Amino acid sequence: MIGDRADGAFEVAVEPRNDYYDPDDDGWRDQIATLNADLDAQVDTVRRGRPAAGTKGTIDQLIIALGSAGVFSAVVDCWRAWLGRDRDRRIDVRWTEDGVERSVTLTGEAVDNQTVREIAEAAVARVGGPPWSASTGPC
């Protein structure tokens, strides 16, 4: 289950989305590969498959362990840069908190404090550290 690691790290699943491209389009796959490479260069990532509803296959998802504020900031910076290149892009971020799956959808216009607050608060609750400050500036 996402978010439930024995070492206390907080995991999120990242799934890029776009309504313009077919999921199998080579151009879209290249865009996803760019996001994954950017994240791989900044933080530790793992790729896992999850069952796809109504099929026998799986959907590839990228898992990121958010174990520190530095990792969280690096991830948000990568998301903002990738989303800012095309307004049709979005990123679905999922995690499990207290046994309940939670999610947010990030868009190029909505990668601000309020949008990432839920993820940050869940990560802080899991790994410890200072609470999310109301005076924190935009990511």
Summary of the structure (lengths in Angstrom):
residues: 139
radius of gyration: 14.8
end to end distance: 27.5
largest distance: 47.0
contacts: 359
relative contact order: 0.20
helix: 34%
strand: 30%
